[in-house]
Amino acid sequence: LIHFYKRSKMRLLLVFLAGISAVLAQGDRCDIANTDKWDCGIVGTDQTMCEADGCCWEPVGVARYRNGTLRDTPWCFHSTDDPNPCGEVNWAGTDPGFTDEFYAAMFANYEAQLNIDGSGAVVAAPDHETPGGDYYFHWMRDAGLSIKAWIDLNDHDYAKVKTVLEAYAGWVSKVQHKNDPNDIDVRVEPKFLIPSGDPYTGGWCRPQTDGPA
């Protein structure tokens, strides 16, 4: 048992030293303060992929969060060879930062997600092929924020918001009178199916007490 314990400690030490060696091998180009690092890669990026993109890799046991505590995941971040785009933000801009065409396109997309198919629901994504999974659902909190934005954008003019607002109110009344299959108060359900309004029964954080928004 003692022999096994010693071997286990030795393996952990070798892994840690290998991580230190990998960091040192990257040189000064990866010597960046935690507060100045910016992510490179995506979820699932491993060391080989990270370094192939010219980025820096810190393994578990070496990588730290911006506040200095050890991370439980590795960190792939850009080196000093790559200019940080965040440093080029013009905080003194005098215009909205978007073209009229871009704003119009985004507004049209936003408006199309309100009262989706006349249901009163606010859909997170109107298609079923969203990267990362199907988002054709109504989230109670996000919908409330979307409707608030709709009212603000229309200067609280009831005549302009009436159709969407009344449909939304009808939808909320409908879903909050549903029987809840998850054994909680339906009013703290975060997510509902469209168009039925039935509570989502898959895994999710419940109760979501900011749900009604």
Phi and psi in degrees as GROMACS dihedral restraints (atoms count N, CA, C in turn):
[ dihedral_restraints ]
;  ai    aj    ak    al  type     phi  dphi    fc
    3     4     5     6     1   -63.3    20    10
    4     5     6     7     1   -41.2    20    10
    6     7     8     9     1   -62.6    20    10
    7     8     9    10     1   -42.0    20    10
    9    10    11    12     1   -63.7    20    10
   10    11    12    13     1   -41.4    20    10
   12    13    14    15     1   -62.3    20    10
   13    14    15    16     1   -43.4    20    10
   15    16    17    18     1   -64.8    20    10
   16    17    18    19     1   -40.6    20    10
   18    19    20    21     1   -64.5    20    10
   19    20    21    22     1   -39.2    20    10
   21    22    23    24     1   -64.6    20    10
   22    23    24    25     1   -42.4    20    10
   24    25    26    27     1   -63.4    20    10
   25    26    27    28     1   -37.8    20    10
   27    28    29    30     1   -65.9    20    10
   28    29    30    31     1   -41.1    20    10
   30    31    32    33     1   -61.3    20    10
   31    32    33    34     1   -45.1    20    10
   33    34    35    36     1   -61.8    20    10
   34    35    36    37     1   -39.2    20    10
   36    37    38    39     1   -64.9    20    10
   37    38    39    40     1   -40.9    20    10
   39    40    41    42     1   -65.3    20    10
   40    41    42    43     1   -40.8    20    10
   42    43    44    45     1   -62.6    20    10
   43    44    45    46     1   -43.2    20    10
   45    46    47    48     1   -63.8    20    10
   46    47    48    49     1   -44.1    20    10
   48    49    50    51     1   -64.9    20    10
   49    50    51    52     1   -36.1    20    10
   51    52    53    54     1   -63.5    20    10
   52    53    54    55     1   -39.1    20    10
   54    55    56    57     1   -64.7    20    10
   55    56    57    58     1   -42.9    20    10
   57    58    59    60     1   -61.8    20    10
   58    59    60    61     1   -42.6    20    10
   60    61    62    63     1   -62.2    20    10
   61    62    63    64     1   -40.5    20    10
   63    64    65    66     1   -63.3    20    10
   64    65    66    67     1   -39.9    20    10
   66    67    68    69     1   -67.7    20    10
   67    68    69    70     1   -44.4    20    10
   69    70    71    72     1   -63.5    20    10
   70    71    72    73     1   -35.7    20    10
   72    73    74    75     1   -65.3    20    10
   73    74    75    76     1   -21.9    20    10
   75    76    77    78     1   -77.9    20    10
   76    77    78    79     1   -13.8    20    10
   78    79    80    81     1    74.8    20    10
   79    80    81    82     1  -167.6    20    10
   81    82    83    84     1   -65.4    20    10
   82    83    84    85     1   -23.8    20    10
   84    85    86    87     1   -62.4    20    10
   85    86    87    88     1   -17.9    20    10
   87    88    89    90     1  -109.1    20    10
   88    89    90    91     1     6.0    20    10
   90    91    92    93     1   -84.5    20    10
   91    92    93    94     1    83.7    20    10
   93    94    95    96     1  -127.8    20    10
   94    95    96    97     1   134.4    20    10
   96    97    98    99     1   -60.6    20    10
   97    98    99   100     1   145.6    20    10
   99   100   101   102     1   -54.5    20    10
  100   101   102   103     1   -37.5    20    10
  102   103   104   105     1   -70.3    20    10
  103   104   105   106     1   -16.1    20    10
  105   106   107   108     1  -104.2    20    10
  106   107   108   109     1    -1.7    20    10
  108   109   110   111     1   -76.4    20    10
  109   110   111   112     1   144.7    20    10
  111   112   113   114     1  -133.5    20    10
  112   113   114   115     1   139.7    20    10
  114   115   116   117     1   -62.1    20    10
  115   116   117   118     1   146.9    20    10
  117   118   119   120     1  -129.4    20    10
  118   119   120   121     1   139.2    20    10
  120   121   122   123     1    91.1    20    10
  121   122   123   124     1  -172.8    20    10
  123   124   125   126     1  -133.1    20    10
  124   125   126   127     1   176.5    20    10
  126   127   128   129     1   -58.2    20    10
  127   128   129   130     1   127.4    20    10
  129   130   131   132     1   102.1    20    10
  130   131   132   133     1   -10.0    20    10
  132   133   134   135     1   -63.5    20    10
  133   134   135   136     1   129.0    20    10
  135   136   137   138     1  -105.1    20    10
  136   137   138   139     1  -178.1    20    10
  138   139   140   141     1   -62.0    20    10
  139   140   141   142     1   -42.0    20    10
  141   142   143   144     1   -61.5    20    10
  142   143   144   145     1   -46.6    20    10
  144   145   146   147     1   -64.1    20    10
  145   146   147   148     1   -41.9    20    10
  147   148   149   150     1   -61.1    20    10
  148   149   150   151     1   -51.1    20    10
  150   151   152   153     1   -71.9    20    10
  151   152   153   154     1   -28.0    20    10
  153   154   155   156     1   -65.2    20    10
  154   155   156   157     1   -26.1    20    10
  156   157   158   159     1   -87.2    20    10
  157   158   159   160     1     4.1    20    10
  159   160   161   162     1    81.1    20    10
  160   161   162   163     1    16.7    20    10
  162   163   164   165     1  -100.5    20    10
  163   164   165   166     1   173.2    20    10
  165   166   167   168     1  -100.0    20    10
  166   167   168   169     1   146.3    20    10
  168   169   170   171     1  -124.8    20    10
  169   170   171   172     1   127.7    20    10
  171   172   173   174     1  -119.8    20    10
  172   173   174   175     1   120.1    20    10
  174   175   176   177     1   -77.3    20    10
  175   176   177   178     1   167.7    20    10
  177   178   179   180     1   -58.0    20    10
  178   179   180   181     1   138.3    20    10
  180   181   182   183     1    98.9    20    10
  181   182   183   184     1   -16.2    20    10
  183   184   185   186     1  -120.1    20    10
  184   185   186   187     1   -44.1    20    10
  186   187   188   189     1   -64.1    20    10
  187   188   189   190     1   139.3    20    10
  189   190   191   192     1  -128.6    20    10
  190   191   192   193     1   152.2    20    10
  192   193   194   195     1   -70.5    20    10
  193   194   195   196     1   171.0    20    10
  195   196   197   198     1   -61.0    20    10
  196   197   198   199     1   -26.4    20    10
  198   199   200   201     1   -85.2    20    10
  199   200   201   202     1     1.2    20    10
  201   202   203   204     1    98.7    20    10
  202   203   204   205     1   -12.4    20    10
  204   205   206   207     1   -77.5    20    10
  205   206   207   208     1   151.6    20    10
  207   208   209   210     1   -65.1    20    10
  208   209   210   211     1   137.0    20    10
  210   211   212   213     1   -83.0    20    10
  211   212   213   214     1   153.8    20    10
  213   214   215   216     1   -97.6    20    10
  214   215   216   217     1     9.7    20    10
  216   217   218   219     1  -135.5    20    10
  217   218   219   220     1   156.0    20    10
  219   220   221   222     1   -71.0    20    10
  220   221   222   223     1   171.9    20    10
  222   223   224   225     1  -132.3    20    10
  223   224   225   226     1   123.6    20    10
  225   226   227   228     1  -107.7    20    10
  226   227   228   229     1   119.8    20    10
  228   229   230   231     1  -139.8    20    10
  229   230   231   232     1   159.2    20    10
  231   232   233   234     1   -70.1    20    10
  232   233   234   235     1   147.7    20    10
  234   235   236   237     1   -87.2    20    10
  235   236   237   238     1   178.4    20    10
  237   238   239   240     1   -68.9    20    10
  238   239   240   241     1   -11.0    20    10
  240   241   242   243     1   -70.0    20    10
  241   242   243   244     1   -22.0    20    10
  243   244   245   246     1  -103.0    20    10
  244   245   246   247     1   123.3    20    10
  246   247   248   249     1   -66.6    20    10
  247   248   249   250     1   136.1    20    10
  249   250   251   252     1   -78.2    20    10
  250   251   252   253     1   115.5    20    10
  252   253   254   255     1   -63.8    20    10
  253   254   255   256     1   -21.9    20    10
  255   256   257   258     1   -67.5    20    10
  256   257   258   259     1   -22.2    20    10
  258   259   260   261     1   -77.4    20    10
  259   260   261   262     1    -9.2    20    10
  261   262   263   264     1  -101.3    20    10
  262   263   264   265     1     6.2    20    10
  264   265   266   267     1   -68.5    20    10
  265   266   267   268     1   130.0    20    10
  267   268   269   270     1   -94.4    20    10
  268   269   270   271     1    95.9    20    10
  270   271   272   273     1   -75.6    20    10
  271   272   273   274     1    -8.6    20    10
  273   274   275   276     1  -103.2    20    10
  274   275   276   277     1    23.1    20    10
  276   277   278   279     1   -60.7    20    10
  277   278   279   280     1   149.2    20    10
  279   280   281   282     1  -109.4    20    10
  280   281   282   283     1     2.9    20    10
  282   283   284   285     1  -129.6    20    10
  283   284   285   286     1   172.2    20    10
  285   286   287   288     1   -62.9    20    10
  286   287   288   289     1   -20.7    20    10
  288   289   290   291     1    92.0    20    10
  289   290   291   292     1    -3.5    20    10
  291   292   293   294     1  -128.5    20    10
  292   293   294   295     1   148.5    20    10
  294   295   296   297     1   -74.6    20    10
  295   296   297   298     1   159.4    20    10
  297   298   299   300     1   -60.7    20    10
  298   299   300   301     1   -36.0    20    10
  300   301   302   303     1   -66.3    20    10
  301   302   303   304     1   -41.9    20    10
  303   304   305   306     1   -65.2    20    10
  304   305   306   307     1   -44.6    20    10
  306   307   308   309     1   -60.3    20    10
  307   308   309   310     1   -43.9    20    10
  309   310   311   312     1   -63.0    20    10
  310   311   312   313     1   -39.2    20    10
  312   313   314   315     1   -66.7    20    10
  313   314   315   316     1   -43.4    20    10
  315   316   317   318     1   -67.8    20    10
  316   317   318   319     1   -38.1    20    10
  318   319   320   321     1   -64.6    20    10
  319   320   321   322     1   -40.4    20    10
  321   322   323   324     1   -64.4    20    10
  322   323   324   325     1   -40.1    20    10
  324   325   326   327     1   -64.0    20    10
  325   326   327   328     1   -43.2    20    10
  327   328   329   330     1   -62.4    20    10
  328   329   330   331     1   -47.8    20    10
  330   331   332   333     1   -62.9    20    10
  331   332   333   334     1   -34.6    20    10
  333   334   335   336     1   -67.1    20    10
  334   335   336   337     1   -20.4    20    10
  336   337   338   339     1   -90.3    20    10
  337   338   339   340     1    -6.9    20    10
  339   340   341   342     1   -87.5    20    10
  340   341   342   343     1   141.4    20    10
  342   343   344   345     1    50.4    20    10
  343   344   345   346     1    49.5    20    10
  345   346   347   348     1   -59.6    20    10
  346   347   348   349     1   126.5    20    10
  348   349   350   351     1    52.5    20    10
  349   350   351   352     1    29.8    20    10
  351   352   353   354     1    72.9    20    10
  352   353   354   355     1    13.2    20    10
  354   355   356   357     1   -82.6    20    10
  355   356   357   358     1   -19.8    20    10
  357   358   359   360     1    91.9    20    10
  358   359   360   361     1   -16.0    20    10
  360   361   362   363     1   -74.6    20    10
  361   362   363   364     1   156.7    20    10
  363   364   365   366     1  -110.4    20    10
  364   365   366   367     1   111.4    20    10
  366   367   368   369     1   -85.9    20    10
  367   368   369   370     1   140.0    20    10
  369   370   371   372     1   -69.4    20    10
  370   371   372   373     1   -40.1    20    10
  372   373   374   375     1  -148.7    20    10
  373   374   375   376     1   129.5    20    10
  375   376   377   378     1   -78.1    20    10
  376   377   378   379     1    -3.9    20    10
  378   379   380   381     1  -114.8    20    10
  379   380   381   382     1   170.8    20    10
  381   382   383   384     1  -105.9    20    10
  382   383   384   385     1    13.1    20    10
  384   385   386   387     1  -120.6    20    10
  385   386   387   388     1    32.8    20    10
  387   388   389   390     1   -65.2    20    10
  388   389   390   391     1   133.5    20    10
  390   391   392   393     1   -55.1    20    10
  391   392   393   394     1   128.7    20    10
  393   394   395   396     1    97.2    20    10
  394   395   396   397     1    -6.3    20    10
  396   397   398   399     1   134.3    20    10
  397   398   399   400     1   167.9    20    10
  399   400   401   402     1   -71.7    20    10
  400   401   402   403     1   126.2    20    10
  402   403   404   405     1  -115.9    20    10
  403   404   405   406     1    25.8    20    10
  405   406   407   408     1   -82.0    20    10
  406   407   408   409     1    69.1    20    10
  408   409   410   411     1  -139.2    20    10
  409   410   411   412     1   163.6    20    10
  411   412   413   414     1  -106.0    20    10
  412   413   414   415     1   117.7    20    10
  414   415   416   417     1   -97.4    20    10
  415   416   417   418     1   124.5    20    10
  417   418   419   420     1   -60.4    20    10
  418   419   420   421     1   -45.3    20    10
  420   421   422   423     1   -65.6    20    10
  421   422   423   424     1   -51.6    20    10
  423   424   425   426     1   -63.0    20    10
  424   425   426   427     1   -35.7    20    10
  426   427   428   429     1   -65.0    20    10
  427   428   429   430     1   -42.0    20    10
  429   430   431   432     1   -60.0    20    10
  430   431   432   433     1   -41.3    20    10
  432   433   434   435     1   -67.4    20    10
  433   434   435   436     1   -37.7    20    10
  435   436   437   438     1   -65.4    20    10
  436   437   438   439     1   -40.9    20    10
  438   439   440   441     1   -68.3    20    10
  439   440   441   442     1   -38.5    20    10
  441   442   443   444     1   -59.9    20    10
  442   443   444   445     1   -42.8    20    10
  444   445   446   447     1   -64.0    20    10
  445   446   447   448     1   -38.1    20    10
  447   448   449   450     1   -62.1    20    10
  448   449   450   451     1   -42.1    20    10
  450   451   452   453     1   -64.9    20    10
  451   452   453   454     1   -44.1    20    10
  453   454   455   456     1   -64.3    20    10
  454   455   456   457     1   -43.7    20    10
  456   457   458   459     1   -62.9    20    10
  457   458   459   460     1   -26.1    20    10
  459   460   461   462     1  -101.3    20    10
  460   461   462   463     1    20.4    20    10
  462   463   464   465     1    54.7    20    10
  463   464   465   466     1    33.4    20    10
  465   466   467   468     1    58.6    20    10
  466   467   468   469     1    29.0    20    10
  468   469   470   471     1   -86.1    20    10
  469   470   471   472     1   105.9    20    10
  471   472   473   474     1   -59.7    20    10
  472   473   474   475     1   -34.5    20    10
  474   475   476   477     1   -62.1    20    10
  475   476   477   478     1   -33.7    20    10
  477   478   479   480     1   -79.0    20    10
  478   479   480   481     1   -32.5    20    10
  480   481   482   483     1   -99.4    20    10
  481   482   483   484     1    -6.4    20    10
  483   484   485   486     1   -52.8    20    10
  484   485   486   487     1   -49.9    20    10
  486   487   488   489     1   -60.0    20    10
  487   488   489   490     1   -49.9    20    10
  489   490   491   492     1   -67.8    20    10
  490   491   492   493     1   -44.4    20    10
  492   493   494   495     1   -64.9    20    10
  493   494   495   496     1   -44.1    20    10
  495   496   497   498     1   -68.8    20    10
  496   497   498   499     1   -36.1    20    10
  498   499   500   501     1   -65.1    20    10
  499   500   501   502     1   -40.9    20    10
  501   502   503   504     1   -64.2    20    10
  502   503   504   505     1   -43.7    20    10
  504   505   506   507     1   -61.3    20    10
  505   506   507   508     1   -39.0    20    10
  507   508   509   510     1   -65.3    20    10
  508   509   510   511     1   -39.7    20    10
  510   511   512   513     1   -64.0    20    10
  511   512   513   514     1   -45.3    20    10
  513   514   515   516     1   -61.8    20    10
  514   515   516   517     1   -42.9    20    10
  516   517   518   519     1   -61.4    20    10
  517   518   519   520     1   -40.6    20    10
  519   520   521   522     1   -63.2    20    10
  520   521   522   523     1   -50.9    20    10
  522   523   524   525     1   -72.3    20    10
  523   524   525   526     1   -29.5    20    10
  525   526   527   528     1   -82.9    20    10
  526   527   528   529     1     1.8    20    10
  528   529   530   531     1  -110.6    20    10
  529   530   531   532     1    10.9    20    10
  531   532   533   534     1   -77.4    20    10
  532   533   534   535     1   150.4    20    10
  534   535   536   537     1   -71.4    20    10
  535   536   537   538     1   135.5    20    10
  537   538   539   540     1   -96.0    20    10
  538   539   540   541     1   118.2    20    10
  540   541   542   543     1   -79.3    20    10
  541   542   543   544     1    -6.8    20    10
  543   544   545   546     1   -98.6    20    10
  544   545   546   547     1     9.1    20    10
  546   547   548   549     1    63.0    20    10
  547   548   549   550     1    34.2    20    10
  549   550   551   552     1  -133.3    20    10
  550   551   552   553     1   172.4    20    10
  552   553   554   555     1   -66.5    20    10
  553   554   555   556     1   124.5    20    10
  555   556   557   558     1   -59.3    20    10
  556   557   558   559     1   -21.8    20    10
  558   559   560   561     1   -71.6    20    10
  559   560   561   562     1   -13.1    20    10
  561   562   563   564     1  -111.4    20    10
  562   563   564   565     1    17.8    20    10
  564   565   566   567     1   -73.7    20    10
  565   566   567   568     1   135.6    20    10
  567   568   569   570     1   -87.4    20    10
  568   569   570   571     1   -21.5    20    10
  570   571   572   573     1  -144.6    20    10
  571   572   573   574     1   134.3    20    10
  573   574   575   576     1  -132.1    20    10
  574   575   576   577     1   150.8    20    10
  576   577   578   579     1   -78.7    20    10
  577   578   579   580     1   146.7    20    10
  579   580   581   582     1  -116.0    20    10
  580   581   582   583     1   130.2    20    10
  582   583   584   585     1   -99.3    20    10
  583   584   585   586     1     0.6    20    10
  585   586   587   588     1   -67.6    20    10
  586   587   588   589     1   -31.5    20    10
  588   589   590   591     1    82.3    20    10
  589   590   591   592     1     5.8    20    10
  591   592   593   594     1   -71.2    20    10
  592   593   594   595     1   143.1    20    10
  594   595   596   597     1   -61.4    20    10
  595   596   597   598     1   141.8    20    10
  597   598   599   600     1   -67.3    20    10
  598   599   600   601     1   133.9    20    10
  600   601   602   603     1  -106.4    20    10
  601   602   603   604     1     0.5    20    10
  603   604   605   606     1   -76.5    20    10
  604   605   606   607     1  -178.9    20    10
  606   607   608   609     1   -64.7    20    10
  607   608   609   610     1   133.4    20    10
  609   610   611   612     1  -167.3    20    10
  610   611   612   613     1   161.5    20    10
  612   613   614   615     1   -74.3    20    10
  613   614   615   616     1   117.8    20    10
  615   616   617   618     1  -133.5    20    10
  616   617   618   619     1   147.5    20    10
  618   619   620   621     1   -75.8    20    10
  619   620   621   622     1   152.0    20    10
  621   622   623   624     1  -101.5    20    10
  622   623   624   625     1    96.2    20    10
  624   625   626   627     1   -75.0    20    10
  625   626   627   628     1    -7.5    20    10
  627   628   629   630     1   -97.7    20    10
  628   629   630   631     1    11.4    20    10
  630   631   632   633     1   -54.2    20    10
  631   632   633   634     1   -49.6    20    10
  633   634   635   636     1   -65.7    20    10
  634   635   636   637     1   -20.3    20    10
